[in-house]
Amino acid sequence: DNMGVNLCTDNDVRFITQLGKFDCEKQCPLLIGLKSTDKKNEILDNNRKLKDSNMSHISVVSNLTQQQRVEEKKLNTEAEQLNQNRTDEEQKKLQISGGRMSRGTENDKSPHRRKRRQ
């Protein structure tokens, strides 16, 4: 509800598993498997909304292997370096909309844009 994502446990959730040993004094992380990557992407795109809500103690991240985390970090570093080397004209083409950076027009093709991992 706080994220603006409609999630139905019967239709969208494949499984929910508690990670680690149960301790009533601590909160344990949950691993939630979703049936759809579209739903996963919707949740990951909207998880920033939790920060300013009564659910700010909850964080949502992708469950990546060690190798995937290394690759993500490498790709992020590479994208940051390429973005720092943009010309003033390239930077003017970018707009910030809803807290996210986007291209100025649909015809602009940025060579440094990353796709979300599926």
C-alpha positions, 0 to 999 in steps of 0.5 A: 500500500505504501509503495503503490504496488498492488500485490496479490499473494495468490496471483503474484507470489510464488513463495515466501521464506524466512532467512536465518534462525527465528529470534523474537528480539530481531527482525529476520529478512524474508526471501519472496519469490515472485511469478512475474519479473514485471511485478519485481521491477514494479516493486524495485522501482517503487521501493523508494516510497518506503523511505518517507513512510511508516515502513521506513525500517523495511528495505527491498533489494534484489537477491543476487549471487556474489558474481551478479553483485560484482558485475552490477558494481562494475557496470554501475562504476562504468556507467558513472564514469561514462556519465561524468565524461558527457559533454554539456550538450549531452547533459542538457538533453537529460531531464529529471522527472519524478526523481529520475533522470530521463532523456529529453526526447524519445529520439535521443539514444544514450549509449550509457543507459543500463537495462534492469536485470531480469 
